[in-house]
Amino acid sequence: MWKWDEIGMDFVTGLPRTPKGNDAIWVIIDRLTKTAHFLPPSVCEFSYNNGRQAGLGMAPFEALYGRKCRTPPMWHEVGERSLVGPALIKEARRKEGDSVYLKVSPIRGTKRFRIKGKLAPRYIGPYKVVRRIGKVAYKLELP
């Protein structure tokens, strides 16, 4: 039996079926040590834990974790969102005259404006976009 305080877990499904009948892997990650454990749950166990139980009024997974399990049949919603993603990226391109914030220090541990740590500003601005230089580079009107 493992003793973990914080874990992350996910199911990898749709794999070729093994001789024991498994077609999924249960991935458990210990957040403290960053170690991953791969366990093969059987299809019966997975469907039992995610099926509605009359005595509980919900699935055992939902009773244990307080949320519904994200199974592959529910992932079709993500497919619809992926169609919206490229449109949002096109809209995010800046035009001349737009106001943007400038990221001042992407490196952790450096001093920004004589302040070190969490309280230092990460972005400054807003500044006007003067023109586009490259695919993701813009010339800004600085004070």
C-alpha positions in Angstrom: 0.0 0.0 0.0 1.3 3.4 -1.0 1.1 6.5 1.2 0.8 9.7 -0.9 -0.5 13.0 0.2 -0.9 14.5 -3.3 -1.2 12.6 -6.5 -2.2 13.2 -10.1 -3.8 10.5 -12.1 -5.0 9.8 -15.6 -6.3 6.9 -17.8 -4.6 6.1 -21.1 -7.2 4.2 -23.1 -7.6 2.8 -26.6 -4.5 0.7 -26.4 -4.2 -2.7 -28.1 -5.7 -5.4 -25.8 -3.2 -7.5 -23.8 -3.6 -11.3 -23.3 -5.2 -10.5 -19.8 -7.8 -8.4 -21.5 -6.5 -4.9 -20.5 -6.8 -2.1 -23.0 -6.0 0.9 -20.7 -3.3 2.1 -18.3 -3.9 3.9 -15.1 -1.1 6.4 -14.6 -0.6 7.7 -11.0 2.0 10.4 -10.4 3.3 11.2 -6.9 3.6 15.1 -7.0 6.3 15.1 -4.2 8.8 12.8 -5.8 7.5 13.1 -9.4 7.5 9.4 -9.8 5.0 7.8 -12.2 3.4 4.4 -11.6 1.6 2.6 -14.4 -1.2 0.1 -13.5 -3.3 -1.9 -15.8 -7.0 -1.7 -14.8 -9.2 -4.2 -16.4 -12.1 -3.1 -18.5 -14.6 -4.5 -16.0 -13.1 -2.6 -13.1 -13.1 0.6 -15.1 -16.7 0.3 -16.2 -17.8 -0.7 -12.7 -16.2 2.3 -11.1 -17.8 4.6 -13.6 -21.2 3.0 -13.9 -24.2 4.5 -11.9 -24.9 2.5 -8.7 -28.5 2.5 -7.4 -27.4 2.4 -3.8 -25.1 5.4 -4.1 -27.2 7.3 -6.7 -24.0 7.9 -8.6 -20.9 6.2 -9.8 -18.3 5.1 -7.2 -15.7 7.3 -8.9 -18.0 10.3 -8.5 -18.7 9.5 -4.9 -15.0 9.1 -4.1 -13.6 12.1 -5.9 -16.6 14.4 -6.1 -16.6 14.7 -9.9 -17.4 12.6 -12.9 -14.6 10.6 -14.6 -13.5 12.0 -17.9 -13.9 9.0 -20.2 -13.3 8.8 -23.9 -17.0 9.1 -24.8 -17.0 12.5 -23.1 -14.0 13.7 -25.1 -16.0 14.5 -28.2 -16.7 17.8 -26.5 -13.0 18.6 -26.7 -13.1 17.9 -30.4 -15.6 20.7 -30.9 -13.4 23.1 -28.9 -10.3 22.3 -31.0 -12.2 23.8 -34.0 -12.6 27.0 -32.1 -8.9 27.2 -31.1 -7.3 28.2 -34.5 -9.9 31.0 -34.8 -9.0 32.4 -31.4 -5.3 32.3 -32.3 -6.0 34.3 -35.5 -8.0 36.9 -33.4 -5.1 37.2 -30.9 -2.8 38.8 -33.6 -2.1 42.4 -32.7 -2.8 45.3 -35.0 -1.3 48.8 -35.1 -2.7 50.9 -32.3 -3.6 48.0 -30.0 -2.6 48.2 -26.3 -0.5 45.4 -25.0 1.5 44.5 -21.8 5.2 43.8 -22.0 6.6 40.8 -20.1 9.7 42.2 -18.4 11.5 39.1 -17.0 10.8 35.5 -17.9 13.7 34.2 -15.8 13.0 33.4 -12.1 15.2 34.7 -9.4 16.2 37.9 -11.2 15.4 41.3 -9.7 12.8 43.5 -11.5 12.5 47.1 -10.5 14.7 46.5 -7.4 12.2 43.9 -6.1 13.0 40.2 -5.9 10.4 37.5 -5.6 6.6 37.2 -5.9 5.8 40.9 -5.5 7.9 42.0 -8.5 5.8 42.9 -11.5 5.9 40.4 -14.3 4.2 42.6 -16.9 4.4 46.4 -17.5 2.3 48.6 -19.6 0.1 49.1 -21.5 2.0 50.2 -24.5 0.8 50.9 -28.1 1.8 48.6 -30.9 3.6 50.6 -33.6 4.1 47.9 -36.2 4.6 44.2 -36.7 8.2 43.1 -37.2 7.9 39.3 -37.5 5.4 36.5 -37.0 5.3 37.1 -33.2 7.4 40.2 -32.8 6.0 43.7 -32.5 7.6 47.2 -32.2 6.1 49.0 -29.2 5.9 52.7 -28.4 7.9 52.9 -25.1 8.1 56.0 -22.8 
